[in-house]
């Protein structure tokens, strides 16, 4: 724990020994503010005694402190509003980042589906070409079979013709 320090100060011509935990520089600065305030008030109201000067200086300093506290309170409120606005923006940013991650996942999924569809299309194209080759071969076979059928019908007609001739000759 810090040891109290003694500091000699002078306010409005009177000397005091102050003991406290603050640094001597801070104690001197505060004493100087009180001294200046009392001298300022005494300059405007020379008939006032030391006691009244001290009370008016204390009131004046207390008023300045009150004004600064009110200003600090307003600053704190403004700061709190800014913090709330930043937190809201941060929440929104986090939601946007989450949405972006979800969109990226969706895009990846759609790309995968697109790749699968492209592979399926390629496979179906190959199958179509194979089927077209089969259809061409079947058409060719059908044409060959038609020709053979027509040839067989011709032969059958010729055979009937011969048969008719033989039957007519035998009768």
C-alpha angles and dihedrals in degrees: 000000000000118000118234114253127215118228128184112222137176124216121179092338096311122111124220136180109222123193119198149125095257120099116267089245092058092047090050092049093051091047089050091053091052091046092050092048093051091047091049092051092044088052090057096037109029094169094065118105124234093261094055091043089054092049092048090046090050090049092047092049091045089051091051089048090050091050091049091047090051090048090047090048090053090046089049091051091049089047091049090050090050091048090050091048091049091048090050090049090047090051089049091048091050090050090049090049090049090048089049091052089049091048091049090051090049091048090049090049091049091048090051090050090047090051090049090049091049090051090047090048091051091048091048091048090053090046090049091051090049090048091048089052089050091048090050091049091047091049089050090048089047091052090048090048091048090051090047090047092050089047090050091049090051090051091048091051090049090049090050089048090052091044091051090049092050092047093048091049093049095051 
